[in-house]
Amino acid sequence: MRGKLRKMAPAGDAHGAYTMDLATELNYYIRLHDLGRGYAAETGFRLSRNPDTVLAPDFAFVAKARLTEQPGPGFVALVPDLVLETRSPGDTSKGMADKLALWMGFGVRLALHLEPRTKRLTVHTPGSPPQVLTAADTLTGGDVLPGFTLPLSRLFA
């Protein structure tokens, strides 16, 4: 982050399970409709240089029109269109808000903030206030994943 290495502890049970479930739904839809490429947790995205900022979301998506080549060595040199960040027990509210603001500041079009403990998903889009969703709501992909819908009762069952 801005040229400084940050250490992070591995994620726990709820973090991994909920993240996998949501990422699976997203990536299945992406592949089914040939929309681009999904990226697994801890894939590094180089967002700036000198000093370097490389972030690794829990899941990311880059639209097909923006992909320039096949996957290769090194960090992805693109800002994702969509990121999923799942809150771990050690994450603070401020830390998560800062991370999501950073993603949005670099140009992410859809940022999802998943909170396993409270079973909430907060949706961030440019120019709009965050939208908090619960098990009673349905997540849509907006203009980033057109036609995608997921009743959150499936995720938070």
C-alpha positions in Angstrom: 0.0 0.0 0.0 1.7 3.2 -1.2 5.0 1.4 -1.2 4.7 -0.1 2.3 4.1 -3.8 2.9 1.1 -4.7 5.1 0.9 -8.1 6.9 -2.6 -9.7 7.1 -3.7 -12.8 9.0 -5.4 -15.6 7.0 -9.2 -15.5 6.9 -11.5 -17.6 9.0 -14.3 -20.1 8.5 -17.3 -17.7 7.9 -15.1 -15.4 5.8 -14.0 -18.2 3.5 -17.4 -19.9 3.2 -19.5 -16.8 2.4 -16.8 -15.4 0.1 -16.7 -18.7 -1.8 -20.4 -18.9 -2.2 -20.8 -15.3 -3.5 -17.7 -15.5 -5.7 -19.0 -18.8 -7.2 -22.3 -17.3 -8.1 -20.6 -14.2 -9.7 -18.0 -16.2 -11.6 -20.5 -18.7 -12.9 -22.6 -15.9 -14.4 -19.5 -14.2 -15.8 -18.4 -17.4 -17.5 -21.9 -18.4 -18.7 -22.3 -15.0 -20.4 -18.7 -14.6 -21.5 -18.5 -11.2 -19.8 -14.8 -11.2 -18.9 -12.6 -12.7 -16.3 -13.1 -13.4 -12.6 -10.1 -13.5 -10.3 -9.7 -15.6 -7.1 -8.9 -14.1 -3.7 -5.4 -12.7 -3.2 -4.9 -11.9 -6.9 -2.8 -8.7 -6.8 -4.0 -5.6 -8.8 -1.4 -3.0 -9.3 -3.3 0.3 -9.0 -0.4 2.7 -9.0 3.4 2.9 -9.2 6.1 4.9 -7.4 5.1 4.3 -4.8 3.4 1.0 -5.7 -0.1 0.2 -4.5 -1.2 -3.4 -5.0 -4.5 -4.6 -3.5 -5.8 -8.1 -3.5 -9.6 -8.3 -3.1 -11.5 -11.4 -2.1 -12.9 -11.6 -5.6 -12.6 -9.4 -8.7 -13.9 -9.1 -12.2 -12.6 -7.4 -15.3 -14.9 -6.9 -18.3 -13.9 -8.6 -21.5 -13.6 -5.4 -23.5 -10.9 -4.2 -21.1 -8.8 -7.4 -21.1 -5.7 -7.0 -23.3 -4.0 -10.4 -23.1 -4.1 -13.9 -21.6 -3.2 -14.2 -17.9 0.5 -14.0 -17.3 3.1 -13.6 -14.5 3.0 -10.7 -12.2 0.2 -8.5 -10.9 -2.8 -7.6 -13.0 -2.2 -4.1 -14.3 -5.8 -3.1 -14.5 -8.4 -1.7 -12.1 -11.1 -4.3 -11.7 -14.7 -3.4 -12.7 -16.0 -5.2 -9.6 -14.4 -6.2 -6.3 -15.7 -8.2 -3.4 -14.3 -7.5 0.1 -15.4 -9.7 3.0 -14.9 -8.4 6.5 -12.9 -10.5 8.8 -13.3 -10.4 12.6 -10.1 -8.4 12.9 -11.1 -5.8 10.4 -12.4 -2.4 11.7 -15.3 -0.5 10.3 -12.9 2.4 9.4 -10.4 0.0 7.8 -13.1 -1.5 5.6 -14.5 1.9 4.7 -11.0 3.2 3.8 -10.3 0.1 1.6 -13.6 0.4 -0.2 -13.1 4.2 -0.7 -9.6 3.4 -2.1 -11.1 0.9 -4.6 -13.7 3.4 -5.7 -11.2 6.2 -6.0 -9.2 4.1 -8.4 -12.3 3.6 -10.6 -14.0 0.4 -9.5 -17.5 0.4 -10.9 -19.1 -2.0 -8.3 -17.7 -2.8 -4.9 -19.4 -5.3 -2.7 -18.7 -5.3 1.1 -19.8 -8.6 2.6 -20.3 -8.9 6.4 -20.7 -12.6 7.4 -21.4 -11.9 11.1 -24.3 -9.5 10.5 -25.3 -11.2 7.2 -25.3 -7.9 5.3 -23.9 -6.9 1.9 -23.2 -3.3 1.2 -23.2 -2.2 -2.5 -21.0 0.7 -3.5 -21.3 2.4 -6.9 -19.8 5.7 -8.1 -21.9 8.7 -7.3 -24.4 6.9 -5.2 -24.7 6.3 -1.4 -23.9 2.8 -0.3 -26.9 0.4 -0.3 -27.1 -2.1 2.5 -28.8 -5.4 1.6 -30.0 -8.2 3.8 -31.3 -11.8 3.3 -34.7 -10.2 2.3 -33.1 -8.4 -0.7 -31.8 -9.3 -4.1 -28.3 -8.4 -5.4 -28.2 -7.2 -9.0 -25.2 -6.7 -11.2 -26.3 -3.3 -12.5 -24.4 -2.2 -15.6 -21.3 -4.1 -14.5 -23.0 -7.6 -14.7 -26.2 -6.9 -16.7 -29.0 -9.4 -15.9 -27.2 -10.8 -12.8 -29.5 -11.4 -9.8 -29.0 -13.3 -6.6 -31.6 -13.5 -3.9 -29.5 -13.0 -0.8 -31.6 -15.5 1.1 -29.6 -18.1 -0.8 -26.3 -16.7 0.4 -27.4 -16.1 4.0 -29.4 -19.3 4.4 
